[in-house]
Amino acid sequence: MEDEKKIIEDIINQRRLPYSIQIVKVEGDNYTITNNFGSTIVYIKKGENYFLEEELK
């Protein structure tokens, strides 16, 4: 749970998100999250940074 809070804080700070998020699923370095608007987004961690799945295609 503590790790999840740190991951959420890292994503919010790095991506400068103005809304809250919640982790739904973790698969390796892929993090599926939902935001408070109900959208589901996948972030991929590369090094110390988080990228949208679409940014890496």
N, C-alpha and C positions, 0 to 999 in steps of 0.2 A: 504493500500500500504506500509506503514511504517513497519507493522508487517511482511509482505511478505519479505521485504528486510532483516529483522532480522533473519527470518527463513532460508533464503537462505545463509546468512553469517554463521549461526550456523551449518548448514549441511556441508558447504564447509570446515569450520575450524575443526569440529569434525571428519569428514571423510577424511580430508586432500586431497580434490579433486583438481587436477591440471587443472580443466576446469570450465567453467561457467555453471550454471543451471538456469532453469526457472520453477516456479511452474505452473502446468497445472490445477490441481484439488486438493481440500482439502476435505477430508471426516473424520471428527473427528480428530484423531491423525495420519491418513494416508495421506501422501503427495505424489502425483504423480507429478514427475518432468521430464523434458526433459533436455538433456545436449546439448552442442554445436555440438555433433556428430550426433544428431538426435535420440538417444536412449531414451526410456521411462523407468523410474525406479520408484519403489514405496519405500518410506522410512516410517517407523513407529516410532513415538516418544514414548519412554518408559522413564518416569522420565525426565531427562534433556538430554538424549542421543537419537540419531537417528540410527535406524537399517534398513538394507535392509530387505525387506519382506521375502526373502529366508532364512535369518539368523535366523528368528524366527519360522520357520517351523520344 
